[in-house]
Amino acid sequence: MAEGNENIIDDRGTNNEAGRAIIQRLRDEGFDKSNEKLAVALGRPVEEIQSWINGAESVDDDVVMKARGIATQRNINVE
């Protein structure tokens, strides 16, 4: 495994830092910077959203996939 690949979370090569950035951009641009609104949209607890954004918890591939899908539907560029 190449150095740095241990943090890859999906088949696009997204790492945790990029995953957090996607979630934060979606929250900021699509949900009025509200963790609560984003939590409802993603079907996750607000505490989990907060943990991802502040880096306390790793982002998983499922949430990144959902975030990309929601961003596409709302015409928000998160990449």
PyMOL Python script that loads the backbone (N, CA, C, O; Angstrom):
from pymol import cmd

cmd.read_pdbstr("""\
ATOM      1  N   MET A   1       0.840  -1.182   0.000  1.00  0.00           N
ATOM      2  CA  MET A   1       0.000   0.000   0.000  1.00  0.00           C
ATOM      3  C   MET A   1       0.883   1.243   0.000  1.00  0.00           C
ATOM      4  O   MET A   1       1.843   1.326   0.766  1.00  0.00           O
ATOM      5  N   ALA A   2       0.567   2.191  -0.841  1.00  0.00           N
ATOM      6  CA  ALA A   2       1.352   3.415  -0.917  1.00  0.00           C
ATOM      7  C   ALA A   2       1.139   4.244   0.343  1.00  0.00           C
ATOM      8  O   ALA A   2       0.089   4.171   0.981  1.00  0.00           O
ATOM      9  N   GLU A   3       2.143   5.024   0.688  1.00  0.00           N
ATOM     10  CA  GLU A   3       2.041   5.856   1.882  1.00  0.00           C
ATOM     11  C   GLU A   3       0.876   6.828   1.759  1.00  0.00           C
ATOM     12  O   GLU A   3       0.697   7.446   0.710  1.00  0.00           O
ATOM     13  N   GLY A   4       0.083   6.973   2.814  1.00  0.00           N
ATOM     14  CA  GLY A   4      -1.057   7.876   2.804  1.00  0.00           C
ATOM     15  C   GLY A   4      -2.358   7.212   2.412  1.00  0.00           C
ATOM     16  O   GLY A   4      -3.426   7.766   2.672  1.00  0.00           O
ATOM     17  N   ASN A   5      -2.307   6.032   1.789  1.00  0.00           N
ATOM     18  CA  ASN A   5      -3.523   5.363   1.334  1.00  0.00           C
ATOM     19  C   ASN A   5      -4.320   4.733   2.467  1.00  0.00           C
ATOM     20  O   ASN A   5      -5.466   4.334   2.257  1.00  0.00           O
ATOM     21  N   GLU A   6      -3.742   4.631   3.666  1.00  0.00           N
ATOM     22  CA  GLU A   6      -4.475   4.020   4.767  1.00  0.00           C
ATOM     23  C   GLU A   6      -5.667   4.862   5.205  1.00  0.00           C
ATOM     24  O   GLU A   6      -6.539   4.370   5.921  1.00  0.00           O
ATOM     25  N   ASN A   7      -5.715   6.114   4.790  1.00  0.00           N
ATOM     26  CA  ASN A   7      -6.818   6.986   5.159  1.00  0.00           C
ATOM     27  C   ASN A   7      -7.868   7.105   4.059  1.00  0.00           C
ATOM     28  O   ASN A   7      -8.780   7.923   4.175  1.00  0.00           O
ATOM     29  N   ILE A   8      -7.766   6.320   3.006  1.00  0.00           N
ATOM     30  CA  ILE A   8      -8.722   6.359   1.905  1.00  0.00           C
ATOM     31  C   ILE A   8     -10.034   5.742   2.374  1.00  0.00           C
ATOM     32  O   ILE A   8     -10.051   4.649   2.940  1.00  0.00           O
ATOM     33  N   ILE A   9     -11.147   6.463   2.130  1.00  0.00           N
ATOM     34  CA  ILE A   9     -12.436   5.982   2.626  1.00  0.00           C
ATOM     35  C   ILE A   9     -13.395   5.523   1.540  1.00  0.00           C
ATOM     36  O   ILE A   9     -14.436   4.941   1.843  1.00  0.00           O
ATOM     37  N   ASP A  10     -13.057   5.778   0.272  1.00  0.00           N
ATOM     38  CA  ASP A  10     -13.966   5.308  -0.783  1.00  0.00           C
ATOM     39  C   ASP A  10     -13.217   4.976  -2.064  1.00  0.00           C
ATOM     40  O   ASP A  10     -12.000   5.146  -2.145  1.00  0.00           O
ATOM     41  N   ASP A  11     -13.953   4.502  -3.066  1.00  0.00           N
ATOM     42  CA  ASP A  11     -13.333   4.067  -4.313  1.00  0.00           C
ATOM     43  C   ASP A  11     -12.863   5.219  -5.192  1.00  0.00           C
ATOM     44  O   ASP A  11     -12.208   4.982  -6.207  1.00  0.00           O
ATOM     45  N   ARG A  12     -13.175   6.447  -4.834  1.00  0.00           N
ATOM     46  CA  ARG A  12     -12.679   7.616  -5.569  1.00  0.00           C
ATOM     47  C   ARG A  12     -11.353   8.124  -5.021  1.00  0.00           C
ATOM     48  O   ARG A  12     -10.774   9.078  -5.542  1.00  0.00           O
ATOM     49  N   GLY A  13     -10.880   7.472  -3.963  1.00  0.00           N
ATOM     50  CA  GLY A  13      -9.625   7.888  -3.348  1.00  0.00           C
ATOM     51  C   GLY A  13      -9.783   9.015  -2.340  1.00  0.00           C
ATOM     52  O   GLY A  13      -8.803   9.668  -1.981  1.00  0.00           O
ATOM     53  N   THR A  14     -10.996   9.247  -1.885  1.00  0.00           N
ATOM     54  CA  THR A  14     -11.259  10.298  -0.912  1.00  0.00           C
ATOM     55  C   THR A  14     -10.691   9.890   0.444  1.00  0.00           C
ATOM     56  O   THR A  14     -10.915   8.773   0.910  1.00  0.00           O
ATOM     57  N   ASN A  15      -9.958  10.801   1.066  1.00  0.00           N
ATOM     58  CA  ASN A  15      -9.468  10.521   2.417  1.00  0.00           C
ATOM     59  C   ASN A  15     -10.366  11.231   3.434  1.00  0.00           C
ATOM     60  O   ASN A  15     -11.296  11.941   3.051  1.00  0.00           O
ATOM     61  N   ASN A  16     -10.095  11.043   4.712  1.00  0.00           N
ATOM     62  CA  ASN A  16     -10.930  11.637   5.748  1.00  0.00           C
ATOM     63  C   ASN A  16     -10.987  13.150   5.664  1.00  0.00           C
ATOM     64  O   ASN A  16     -12.053  13.741   5.841  1.00  0.00           O
ATOM     65  N   GLU A  17      -9.863  13.779   5.398  1.00  0.00           N
ATOM     66  CA  GLU A  17      -9.820  15.240   5.308  1.00  0.00           C
ATOM     67  C   GLU A  17     -10.724  15.732   4.179  1.00  0.00           C
ATOM     68  O   GLU A  17     -11.488  16.679   4.365  1.00  0.00           O
ATOM     69  N   ALA A  18     -10.641  15.105   3.030  1.00  0.00           N
ATOM     70  CA  ALA A  18     -11.491  15.489   1.892  1.00  0.00           C
ATOM     71  C   ALA A  18     -12.962  15.178   2.184  1.00  0.00           C
ATOM     72  O   ALA A  18     -13.845  15.947   1.805  1.00  0.00           O
ATOM     73  N   GLY A  19     -13.224  14.064   2.850  1.00  0.00           N
ATOM     74  CA  GLY A  19     -14.592  13.716   3.227  1.00  0.00           C
ATOM     75  C   GLY A  19     -15.199  14.757   4.151  1.00  0.00           C
ATOM     76  O   GLY A  19     -16.348  15.162   3.977  1.00  0.00           O
ATOM     77  N   ARG A  20     -14.416  15.188   5.138  1.00  0.00           N
ATOM     78  CA  ARG A  20     -14.884  16.245   6.044  1.00  0.00           C
ATOM     79  C   ARG A  20     -15.154  17.533   5.277  1.00  0.00           C
ATOM     80  O   ARG A  20     -16.140  18.221   5.540  1.00  0.00           O
ATOM     81  N   ALA A  21     -14.288  17.857   4.336  1.00  0.00           N
ATOM     82  CA  ALA A  21     -14.469  19.073   3.550  1.00  0.00           C
ATOM     83  C   ALA A  21     -15.753  19.003   2.723  1.00  0.00           C
ATOM     84  O   ALA A  21     -16.466  20.000   2.604  1.00  0.00           O
ATOM     85  N   ILE A  22     -16.053  17.840   2.152  1.00  0.00           N
ATOM     86  CA  ILE A  22     -17.296  17.659   1.382  1.00  0.00           C
ATOM     87  C   ILE A  22     -18.503  17.885   2.280  1.00  0.00           C
ATOM     88  O   ILE A  22     -19.434  18.600   1.912  1.00  0.00           O
ATOM     89  N   ILE A  23     -18.483  17.278   3.447  1.00  0.00           N
ATOM     90  CA  ILE A  23     -19.606  17.418   4.375  1.00  0.00           C
ATOM     91  C   ILE A  23     -19.757  18.864   4.831  1.00  0.00           C
ATOM     92  O   ILE A  23     -20.873  19.377   4.918  1.00  0.00           O
ATOM     93  N   GLN A  24     -18.652  19.513   5.120  1.00  0.00           N
ATOM     94  CA  GLN A  24     -18.722  20.902   5.582  1.00  0.00           C
ATOM     95  C   GLN A  24     -19.218  21.834   4.481  1.00  0.00           C
ATOM     96  O   GLN A  24     -20.025  22.723   4.749  1.00  0.00           O
ATOM     97  N   ARG A  25     -18.748  21.646   3.247  1.00  0.00           N
ATOM     98  CA  ARG A  25     -19.236  22.492   2.144  1.00  0.00           C
ATOM     99  C   ARG A  25     -20.721  22.284   1.904  1.00  0.00           C
ATOM    100  O   ARG A  25     -21.458  23.241   1.667  1.00  0.00           O
ATOM    101  N   LEU A  26     -21.167  21.016   1.966  1.00  0.00           N
ATOM    102  CA  LEU A  26     -22.585  20.738   1.796  1.00  0.00           C
ATOM    103  C   LEU A  26     -23.388  21.409   2.905  1.00  0.00           C
ATOM    104  O   LEU A  26     -24.414  22.035   2.639  1.00  0.00           O
ATOM    105  N   ARG A  27     -22.933  21.282   4.131  1.00  0.00           N
ATOM    106  CA  ARG A  27     -23.619  21.923   5.268  1.00  0.00           C
ATOM    107  C   ARG A  27     -23.683  23.437   5.086  1.00  0.00           C
ATOM    108  O   ARG A  27     -24.741  24.047   5.239  1.00  0.00           O
ATOM    109  N   ASP A  28     -22.540  24.036   4.756  1.00  0.00           N
ATOM    110  CA  ASP A  28     -22.461  25.489   4.660  1.00  0.00           C
ATOM    111  C   ASP A  28     -23.275  26.046   3.501  1.00  0.00           C
ATOM    112  O   ASP A  28     -23.971  27.051   3.649  1.00  0.00           O
ATOM    113  N   GLU A  29     -23.186  25.391   2.348  1.00  0.00           N
ATOM    114  CA  GLU A  29     -23.833  25.916   1.149  1.00  0.00           C
ATOM    115  C   GLU A  29     -25.258  25.424   0.950  1.00  0.00           C
ATOM    116  O   GLU A  29     -26.051  26.100   0.295  1.00  0.00           O
ATOM    117  N   GLY A  30     -25.599  24.276   1.492  1.00  0.00           N
ATOM    118  CA  GLY A  30     -26.917  23.717   1.241  1.00  0.00           C
ATOM    119  C   GLY A  30     -27.853  23.688   2.426  1.00  0.00           C
ATOM    120  O   GLY A  30     -29.057  23.489   2.271  1.00  0.00           O
ATOM    121  N   PHE A  31     -27.296  23.890   3.627  1.00  0.00           N
ATOM    122  CA  PHE A  31     -28.107  23.759   4.833  1.00  0.00           C
ATOM    123  C   PHE A  31     -27.875  24.900   5.813  1.00  0.00           C
ATOM    124  O   PHE A  31     -27.946  24.712   7.027  1.00  0.00           O
ATOM    125  N   ASP A  32     -27.596  26.087   5.275  1.00  0.00           N
ATOM    126  CA  ASP A  32     -27.461  27.298   6.098  1.00  0.00           C
ATOM    127  C   ASP A  32     -26.487  27.125   7.260  1.00  0.00           C
ATOM    128  O   ASP A  32     -26.712  27.655   8.348  1.00  0.00           O
ATOM    129  N   LYS A  33     -25.407  26.384   7.027  1.00  0.00           N
ATOM    130  CA  LYS A  33     -24.386  26.128   8.046  1.00  0.00           C
ATOM    131  C   LYS A  33     -24.959  25.446   9.286  1.00  0.00           C
ATOM    132  O   LYS A  33     -24.410  25.586  10.379  1.00  0.00           O
ATOM    133  N   SER A  34     -26.052  24.714   9.123  1.00  0.00           N
ATOM    134  CA  SER A  34     -26.725  24.065  10.244  1.00  0.00           C
ATOM    135  C   SER A  34     -26.402  22.576  10.320  1.00  0.00           C
ATOM    136  O   SER A  34     -26.747  21.811   9.419  1.00  0.00           O
ATOM    137  N   ASN A  35     -25.742  22.175  11.392  1.00  0.00           N
ATOM    138  CA  ASN A  35     -25.479  20.750  11.618  1.00  0.00           C
ATOM    139  C   ASN A  35     -26.786  19.978  11.755  1.00  0.00           C
ATOM    140  O   ASN A  35     -26.890  18.839  11.301  1.00  0.00           O
ATOM    141  N   GLU A  36     -27.780  20.600  12.381  1.00  0.00           N
ATOM    142  CA  GLU A  36     -29.063  19.942  12.602  1.00  0.00           C
ATOM    143  C   GLU A  36     -29.765  19.627  11.279  1.00  0.00           C
ATOM    144  O   GLU A  36     -30.259  18.516  11.089  1.00  0.00           O
ATOM    145  N   LYS A  37     -29.809  20.593  10.371  1.00  0.00           N
ATOM    146  CA  LYS A  37     -30.458  20.377   9.069  1.00  0.00           C
ATOM    147  C   LYS A  37     -29.729  19.312   8.260  1.00  0.00           C
ATOM    148  O   LYS A  37     -30.362  18.472   7.620  1.00  0.00           O
ATOM    149  N   LEU A  38     -28.407  19.346   8.288  1.00  0.00           N
ATOM    150  CA  LEU A  38     -27.628  18.352   7.554  1.00  0.00           C
ATOM    151  C   LEU A  38     -27.826  16.968   8.161  1.00  0.00           C
ATOM    152  O   LEU A  38     -27.911  15.979   7.434  1.00  0.00           O
ATOM    153  N   ALA A  39     -27.900  16.891   9.483  1.00  0.00           N
ATOM    154  CA  ALA A  39     -28.116  15.607  10.153  1.00  0.00           C
ATOM    155  C   ALA A  39     -29.421  14.970   9.700  1.00  0.00           C
ATOM    156  O   ALA A  39     -29.471  13.765   9.451  1.00  0.00           O
ATOM    157  N   VAL A  40     -30.468  15.764   9.592  1.00  0.00           N
ATOM    158  CA  VAL A  40     -31.762  15.249   9.126  1.00  0.00           C
ATOM    159  C   VAL A  40     -31.633  14.731   7.699  1.00  0.00           C
ATOM    160  O   VAL A  40     -32.118  13.644   7.386  1.00  0.00           O
ATOM    161  N   ALA A  41     -30.978  15.509   6.829  1.00  0.00           N
ATOM    162  CA  ALA A  41     -30.836  15.126   5.420  1.00  0.00           C
ATOM    163  C   ALA A  41     -30.029  13.839   5.255  1.00  0.00           C
ATOM    164  O   ALA A  41     -30.327  13.024   4.383  1.00  0.00           O
ATOM    165  N   LEU A  42     -29.012  13.660   6.093  1.00  0.00           N
ATOM    166  CA  LEU A  42     -28.164  12.478   5.993  1.00  0.00           C
ATOM    167  C   LEU A  42     -28.683  11.306   6.821  1.00  0.00           C
ATOM    168  O   LEU A  42     -28.188  10.186   6.697  1.00  0.00           O
ATOM    169  N   GLY A  43     -29.670  11.564   7.656  1.00  0.00           N
ATOM    170  CA  GLY A  43     -30.201  10.502   8.504  1.00  0.00           C
ATOM    171  C   GLY A  43     -29.223  10.074   9.576  1.00  0.00           C
ATOM    172  O   GLY A  43     -29.167   8.897   9.933  1.00  0.00           O
ATOM    173  N   ARG A  44     -28.457  11.008  10.089  1.00  0.00           N
ATOM    174  CA  ARG A  44     -27.450  10.743  11.120  1.00  0.00           C
ATOM    175  C   ARG A  44     -27.673  11.677  12.299  1.00  0.00           C
ATOM    176  O   ARG A  44     -28.270  12.742  12.139  1.00  0.00           O
ATOM    177  N   PRO A  45     -27.204  11.293  13.480  1.00  0.00           N
ATOM    178  CA  PRO A  45     -27.330  12.170  14.652  1.00  0.00           C
ATOM    179  C   PRO A  45     -26.492  13.440  14.488  1.00  0.00           C
ATOM    180  O   PRO A  45     -25.419  13.411  13.885  1.00  0.00           O
ATOM    181  N   VAL A  46     -26.981  14.530  15.020  1.00  0.00           N
ATOM    182  CA  VAL A  46     -26.263  15.796  14.921  1.00  0.00           C
ATOM    183  C   VAL A  46     -24.885  15.705  15.570  1.00  0.00           C
ATOM    184  O   VAL A  46     -23.944  16.354  15.111  1.00  0.00           O
ATOM    185  N   GLU A  47     -24.753  14.913  16.623  1.00  0.00           N
ATOM    186  CA  GLU A  47     -23.460  14.745  17.284  1.00  0.00           C
ATOM    187  C   GLU A  47     -22.426  14.116  16.347  1.00  0.00           C
ATOM    188  O   GLU A  47     -21.237  14.424  16.421  1.00  0.00           O
ATOM    189  N   GLU A  48     -22.892  13.242  15.475  1.00  0.00           N
ATOM    190  CA  GLU A  48     -21.992  12.619  14.505  1.00  0.00           C
ATOM    191  C   GLU A  48     -21.513  13.649  13.478  1.00  0.00           C
ATOM    192  O   GLU A  48     -20.340  13.668  13.105  1.00  0.00           O
ATOM    193  N   ILE A  49     -22.426  14.495  13.032  1.00  0.00           N
ATOM    194  CA  ILE A  49     -22.055  15.569  12.092  1.00  0.00           C
ATOM    195  C   ILE A  49     -20.985  16.445  12.737  1.00  0.00           C
ATOM    196  O   ILE A  49     -19.967  16.747  12.113  1.00  0.00           O
ATOM    197  N   GLN A  50     -21.211  16.850  13.973  1.00  0.00           N
ATOM    198  CA  GLN A  50     -20.253  17.694  14.689  1.00  0.00           C
ATOM    199  C   GLN A  50     -18.901  17.005  14.829  1.00  0.00           C
ATOM    200  O   GLN A  50     -17.858  17.638  14.665  1.00  0.00           O
ATOM    201  N   SER A  51     -18.919  15.721  15.129  1.00  0.00           N
ATOM    202  CA  SER A  51     -17.664  14.965  15.278  1.00  0.00           C
ATOM    203  C   SER A  51     -16.895  14.876  13.971  1.00  0.00           C
ATOM    204  O   SER A  51     -15.667  14.958  13.964  1.00  0.00           O
ATOM    205  N   TRP A  52     -17.617  14.707  12.855  1.00  0.00           N
ATOM    206  CA  TRP A  52     -16.931  14.659  11.557  1.00  0.00           C
ATOM    207  C   TRP A  52     -16.297  16.000  11.240  1.00  0.00           C
ATOM    208  O   TRP A  52     -15.135  16.065  10.837  1.00  0.00           O
ATOM    209  N   ILE A  53     -17.051  17.063  11.421  1.00  0.00           N
ATOM    210  CA  ILE A  53     -16.567  18.380  11.031  1.00  0.00           C
ATOM    211  C   ILE A  53     -15.391  18.822  11.891  1.00  0.00           C
ATOM    212  O   ILE A  53     -14.460  19.448  11.386  1.00  0.00           O
ATOM    213  N   ASN A  54     -15.420  18.508  13.172  1.00  0.00           N
ATOM    214  CA  ASN A  54     -14.297  18.925  14.018  1.00  0.00           C
ATOM    215  C   ASN A  54     -13.148  17.921  14.004  1.00  0.00           C
ATOM    216  O   ASN A  54     -12.127  18.144  14.655  1.00  0.00           O
ATOM    217  N   GLY A  55     -13.300  16.821  13.272  1.00  0.00           N
ATOM    218  CA  GLY A  55     -12.229  15.854  13.099  1.00  0.00           C
ATOM    219  C   GLY A  55     -12.100  14.836  14.213  1.00  0.00           C
ATOM    220  O   GLY A  55     -11.141  14.065  14.233  1.00  0.00           O
ATOM    221  N   ALA A  56     -13.052  14.815  15.149  1.00  0.00           N
ATOM    222  CA  ALA A  56     -12.991  13.865  16.259  1.00  0.00           C
ATOM    223  C   ALA A  56     -13.330  12.446  15.834  1.00  0.00           C
ATOM    224  O   ALA A  56     -12.926  11.486  16.490  1.00  0.00           O
ATOM    225  N   GLU A  57     -14.064  12.310  14.747  1.00  0.00           N
ATOM    226  CA  GLU A  57     -14.506  11.000  14.267  1.00  0.00           C
ATOM    227  C   GLU A  57     -14.226  10.900  12.770  1.00  0.00           C
ATOM    228  O   GLU A  57     -14.330  11.890  12.045  1.00  0.00           O
ATOM    229  N   SER A  58     -13.874   9.707  12.314  1.00  0.00           N
ATOM    230  CA  SER A  58     -13.628   9.490  10.885  1.00  0.00           C
ATOM    231  C   SER A  58     -14.935   9.459  10.110  1.00  0.00           C
ATOM    232  O   SER A  58     -15.956   8.967  10.591  1.00  0.00           O
ATOM    233  N   VAL A  59     -14.878   9.992   8.913  1.00  0.00           N
ATOM    234  CA  VAL A  59     -16.016   9.976   7.999  1.00  0.00           C
ATOM    235  C   VAL A  59     -16.047   8.624   7.310  1.00  0.00           C
ATOM    236  O   VAL A  59     -14.995   8.080   6.975  1.00  0.00           O
ATOM    237  N   ASP A  60     -17.241   8.068   7.092  1.00  0.00           N
ATOM    238  CA  ASP A  60     -17.318   6.784   6.396  1.00  0.00           C
ATOM    239  C   ASP A  60     -17.780   6.976   4.956  1.00  0.00           C
ATOM    240  O   ASP A  60     -18.319   8.021   4.591  1.00  0.00           O
ATOM    241  N   ASP A  61     -17.557   5.950   4.152  1.00  0.00           N
ATOM    242  CA  ASP A  61     -17.862   6.045   2.725  1.00  0.00           C
ATOM    243  C   ASP A  61     -19.347   6.251   2.455  1.00  0.00           C
ATOM    244  O   ASP A  61     -19.702   6.918   1.484  1.00  0.00           O
ATOM    245  N   ASP A  62     -20.215   5.702   3.280  1.00  0.00           N
ATOM    246  CA  ASP A  62     -21.652   5.847   3.074  1.00  0.00           C
ATOM    247  C   ASP A  62     -22.084   7.303   3.165  1.00  0.00           C
ATOM    248  O   ASP A  62     -22.858   7.779   2.334  1.00  0.00           O
ATOM    249  N   VAL A  63     -21.594   8.000   4.158  1.00  0.00           N
ATOM    250  CA  VAL A  63     -21.998   9.396   4.328  1.00  0.00           C
ATOM    251  C   VAL A  63     -21.425  10.279   3.214  1.00  0.00           C
ATOM    252  O   VAL A  63     -22.081  11.224   2.774  1.00  0.00           O
ATOM    253  N   VAL A  64     -20.227   9.980   2.765  1.00  0.00           N
ATOM    254  CA  VAL A  64     -19.635  10.753   1.666  1.00  0.00           C
ATOM    255  C   VAL A  64     -20.455  10.541   0.395  1.00  0.00           C
ATOM    256  O   VAL A  64     -20.713  11.490  -0.346  1.00  0.00           O
ATOM    257  N   MET A  65     -20.859   9.313   0.146  1.00  0.00           N
ATOM    258  CA  MET A  65     -21.688   9.014  -1.022  1.00  0.00           C
ATOM    259  C   MET A  65     -23.020   9.752  -0.935  1.00  0.00           C
ATOM    260  O   MET A  65     -23.466  10.340  -1.920  1.00  0.00           O
ATOM    261  N   LYS A  66     -23.659   9.725   0.236  1.00  0.00           N
ATOM    262  CA  LYS A  66     -24.925  10.431   0.418  1.00  0.00           C
ATOM    263  C   LYS A  66     -24.739  11.935   0.249  1.00  0.00           C
ATOM    264  O   LYS A  66     -25.557  12.593  -0.392  1.00  0.00           O
ATOM    265  N   ALA A  67     -23.677  12.474   0.815  1.00  0.00           N
ATOM    266  CA  ALA A  67     -23.413  13.910   0.713  1.00  0.00           C
ATOM    267  C   ALA A  67     -23.216  14.323  -0.744  1.00  0.00           C
ATOM    268  O   ALA A  67     -23.731  15.355  -1.175  1.00  0.00           O
ATOM    269  N   ARG A  68     -22.478  13.524  -1.494  1.00  0.00           N
ATOM    270  CA  ARG A  68     -22.293  13.834  -2.921  1.00  0.00           C
ATOM    271  C   ARG A  68     -23.623  13.799  -3.671  1.00  0.00           C
ATOM    272  O   ARG A  68     -23.883  14.651  -4.521  1.00  0.00           O
ATOM    273  N   GLY A  69     -24.465  12.813  -3.356  1.00  0.00           N
ATOM    274  CA  GLY A  69     -25.771  12.709  -4.006  1.00  0.00           C
ATOM    275  C   GLY A  69     -26.662  13.899  -3.700  1.00  0.00           C
ATOM    276  O   GLY A  69     -27.304  14.446  -4.597  1.00  0.00           O
ATOM    277  N   ILE A  70     -26.704  14.301  -2.440  1.00  0.00           N
ATOM    278  CA  ILE A  70     -27.507  15.465  -2.052  1.00  0.00           C
ATOM    279  C   ILE A  70     -26.962  16.724  -2.718  1.00  0.00           C
ATOM    280  O   ILE A  70     -27.729  17.560  -3.195  1.00  0.00           O
ATOM    281  N   ALA A  71     -25.654  16.856  -2.749  1.00  0.00           N
ATOM    282  CA  ALA A  71     -25.038  18.022  -3.389  1.00  0.00           C
ATOM    283  C   ALA A  71     -25.397  18.080  -4.872  1.00  0.00           C
ATOM    284  O   ALA A  71     -25.691  19.151  -5.401  1.00  0.00           O
ATOM    285  N   THR A  72     -25.374  16.945  -5.530  1.00  0.00           N
ATOM    286  CA  THR A  72     -25.733  16.899  -6.943  1.00  0.00           C
ATOM    287  C   THR A  72     -27.186  17.326  -7.152  1.00  0.00           C
ATOM    288  O   THR A  72     -27.489  18.095  -8.065  1.00  0.00           O
ATOM    289  N   GLN A  73     -28.077  16.824  -6.303  1.00  0.00           N
ATOM    290  CA  GLN A  73     -29.494  17.187  -6.408  1.00  0.00           C
ATOM    291  C   GLN A  73     -29.717  18.674  -6.186  1.00  0.00           C
ATOM    292  O   GLN A  73     -30.611  19.267  -6.790  1.00  0.00           O
ATOM    293  N   ARG A  74     -28.917  19.273  -5.333  1.00  0.00           N
ATOM    294  CA  ARG A  74     -29.071  20.689  -4.998  1.00  0.00           C
ATOM    295  C   ARG A  74     -28.153  21.588  -5.833  1.00  0.00           C
ATOM    296  O   ARG A  74     -28.085  22.798  -5.613  1.00  0.00           O
ATOM    297  N   ASN A  75     -27.453  20.984  -6.788  1.00  0.00           N
ATOM    298  CA  ASN A  75     -26.548  21.721  -7.672  1.00  0.00           C
ATOM    299  C   ASN A  75     -25.465  22.486  -6.878  1.00  0.00           C
ATOM    300  O   ASN A  75     -25.184  23.656  -7.141  1.00  0.00           O
ATOM    301  N   ILE A  76     -24.875  21.786  -5.908  1.00  0.00           N
ATOM    302  CA  ILE A  76     -23.806  22.341  -5.078  1.00  0.00           C
ATOM    303  C   ILE A  76     -22.520  21.600  -5.411  1.00  0.00           C
ATOM    304  O   ILE A  76     -22.481  20.370  -5.380  1.00  0.00           O
ATOM    305  N   ASN A  77     -21.476  22.343  -5.728  1.00  0.00           N
ATOM    306  CA  ASN A  77     -20.186  21.729  -6.021  1.00  0.00           C
ATOM    307  C   ASN A  77     -19.423  21.511  -4.726  1.00  0.00           C
ATOM    308  O   ASN A  77     -18.989  22.474  -4.094  1.00  0.00           O
ATOM    309  N   VAL A  78     -19.254  20.262  -4.326  1.00  0.00           N
ATOM    310  CA  VAL A  78     -18.549  19.948  -3.080  1.00  0.00           C
ATOM    311  C   VAL A  78     -17.157  19.374  -3.310  1.00  0.00           C
ATOM    312  O   VAL A  78     -16.424  19.133  -2.350  1.00  0.00           O
ATOM    313  N   GLU A  79     -16.789  19.156  -4.541  1.00  0.00           N
ATOM    314  CA  GLU A  79     -15.468  18.567  -4.836  1.00  0.00           C
ATOM    315  C   GLU A  79     -14.408  19.636  -4.996  1.00  0.00           C
ATOM    316  O   GLU A  79     -13.245  19.319  -5.246  1.00  0.00           O
TER     317      GLU A  79
END
""", "prot")
cmd.dss("prot")
cmd.show_as("cartoon", "prot")
cmd.util.cbc("prot")
cmd.orient("prot")
